[in-house]
Amino acid sequence: MTTDSAGRIGRLDRLSDTGRTVADPVEDIRGRGVKDSDSEDIGKVADLLVDSEQGKVRFLQVEHGGILGFGATPSFIPVDAIDRITEDDVYISQSAQRVAGAPRYEPDLIDEGPY
């Protein structure tokens, strides 16, 4: 979720779940490698998390580890951490250790039936 200047909370959705796409395909960074502040490989951009109300990308979902996409661990990196983007890679201002040490997003879900 995100908060706007008035304190309202918006919803974040994976771009791939919205039926929308990036206006300019050249700017769609999904599938590109992610490199840390020391140019070390972190993983690949698996998806983009967008603020549904404002239509803006807020986070990169970066997957790392695993074999052939199985068992990969996701990390969420704010778009503000992007230093530069090349044809093949996205460079961020954080170290791989900081990304790896970030808390995982693993919410518990409950059924909200009628009470």
C-alpha positions in Angstrom: 0.0 0.0 0.0 1.1 3.6 -0.5 0.1 6.8 1.2 -0.6 10.1 -0.7 0.0 13.6 0.6 -3.5 13.6 2.3 -2.6 10.4 4.2 -5.0 8.3 2.1 -3.8 4.7 1.5 -3.7 3.4 -2.1 -3.4 -0.1 -3.3 -0.4 -1.7 -5.0 -0.9 -4.3 -7.7 1.5 -6.3 -9.9 1.4 -4.7 -13.3 1.0 -8.2 -14.8 -2.3 -8.6 -12.9 -3.8 -5.3 -14.0 -4.3 -5.8 -17.8 -2.2 -2.7 -18.3 1.3 -2.3 -19.7 4.0 0.4 -19.9 3.1 2.9 -22.6 6.6 2.7 -24.2 7.8 -0.9 -24.5 11.4 0.3 -24.4 10.7 1.5 -20.8 9.3 -1.8 -19.6 12.2 -3.1 -17.5 10.6 -6.5 -16.6 13.1 -9.3 -17.4 16.2 -7.1 -17.1 18.9 -7.9 -14.6 19.3 -5.9 -11.4 22.8 -4.8 -10.3 23.6 -3.3 -6.9 25.8 -0.3 -6.1 28.9 -2.4 -6.7 27.6 -3.6 -10.1 27.1 -7.1 -8.6 24.1 -9.2 -9.9 21.1 -9.2 -7.6 18.5 -10.9 -9.7 15.9 -10.0 -12.4 12.9 -7.7 -12.5 10.0 -10.1 -12.3 7.2 -7.5 -12.1 6.4 -3.9 -11.3 4.2 -2.9 -8.4 1.9 0.0 -9.3 -0.2 2.3 -7.3 -3.6 1.6 -8.8 -5.2 4.9 -8.0 -2.3 7.1 -9.4 -1.2 4.7 -12.1 2.5 5.0 -11.1 5.1 2.3 -10.6 6.3 2.3 -7.0 8.4 -0.9 -6.6 10.3 -3.4 -8.6 9.7 -7.1 -7.7 13.1 -8.6 -8.1 13.6 -12.4 -7.9 16.9 -14.0 -7.0 18.1 -17.4 -6.3 16.3 -20.6 -7.2 16.8 -22.7 -10.3 15.0 -21.9 -13.6 12.6 -19.7 -11.8 11.6 -22.3 -9.2 12.3 -21.4 -5.5 13.3 -17.8 -6.4 13.1 -15.3 -3.5 11.3 -12.0 -4.2 12.5 -8.7 -2.9 10.8 -5.4 -3.4 12.9 -2.4 -4.3 11.5 1.2 -4.4 11.8 2.9 -7.8 13.6 5.8 -6.0 16.6 3.4 -5.5 17.1 3.2 -9.3 20.4 5.0 -10.3 20.3 4.2 -14.0 18.8 1.9 -16.6 20.6 0.3 -19.6 19.2 -1.9 -22.3 20.0 -5.0 -20.3 20.2 -4.0 -16.6 18.7 -1.8 -13.9 21.3 -0.4 -11.5 20.2 0.5 -7.9 21.9 2.6 -5.2 21.7 -0.2 -2.6 24.1 -3.0 -1.8 23.1 -6.7 -2.4 23.4 -7.2 1.4 20.8 -4.6 2.1 18.4 -6.0 -0.5 19.0 -9.5 0.9 18.5 -8.4 4.5 15.3 -6.5 3.8 12.2 -8.0 5.5 10.1 -10.3 3.3 6.5 -9.5 2.5 4.7 -12.5 3.8 1.3 -11.4 5.1 -1.1 -13.8 6.8 -4.5 -14.0 5.1 -7.8 -14.6 6.8 -11.3 -15.1 5.4 -13.6 -12.1 5.9 -16.9 -13.9 6.0 -20.2 -12.3 7.2 -20.3 -12.0 11.0 
